[in-house]
């Protein structure tokens, strides 16, 4: 194995005793490090806090990079730095990036559909309440009409009896 390696184009910080940690600026130039002890491993707590900062920055930034695109950049970098002995049938990192992009699109579509479904459910509940209210009002009206008809029928029956007694 060689003592040198190629620094990826994007997202790599380089440590120098004079300048401290700095971003890799020029992607057209290939830098190599011969002493791997000069690069310190990144603490996972620092990495997660940096990710949180980038997430909050990205939420306000309209140029947010999709997960699939970020993975594709990462995997392109990995492919460029790895040995090309892959066969035609084996999957590539580009396939993984494309599938991640498709998954992200489908998750966004599902979220959109669920929001629409929620709106339709609310409309169904409102319509159901209106139907029940209308049926109750109609039932009350019909009961009132039935009561009035019953009273009219009773009055008519009494009138028939009274007239029959007077006319006989």
C-alpha positions, 0 to 999 in steps of 0.5 A: 500500500502506498504512503500517499492518497488523494484528497477528495474534492469536497468536504475535507479539512486539512490540518497544518500546525501554522494555520490549524484546520482549513477547508480544501480549497482548490479542487483542480489540484491534487494534494497528497500527504506522505505522513498520515500521522499529521491527520488527526481523527475527528471526534464523533461529538464534534462531527455531530455538532458540525452536522447540526450546524450545517443542518440549521444553515441548510434549512435557511439556505435555499440551495440545499443539497439533496441526500442523493446528490451528496451521496453521489459526490461522496461515492464519486470521490470514493470510486476515483480513489479506489482500484478499478477492478469491478466487474460489469455485474456488480453494483456501483456507488452511483447505483446506491446514490440513484436509489437514495435519490429515488427513495427521497423523492418517493418519501417526499411524494408520500408526505405530500399525499399524506397531507392531502389525505389529512385535508380530505379526512377533515373535509369528511368529518365536517361533511359528516357532521353537517349531514347528521345535523341536517338529518336531526333538523329534518327529523324534528321538522317531520315530527312536528309535521306528524304531530300537527297532522295527528292533531288535525286528524284528531280535530277532524274526528271530533268534528265528525262526531259533533256534527254527526250528533247534531245532525242526527 
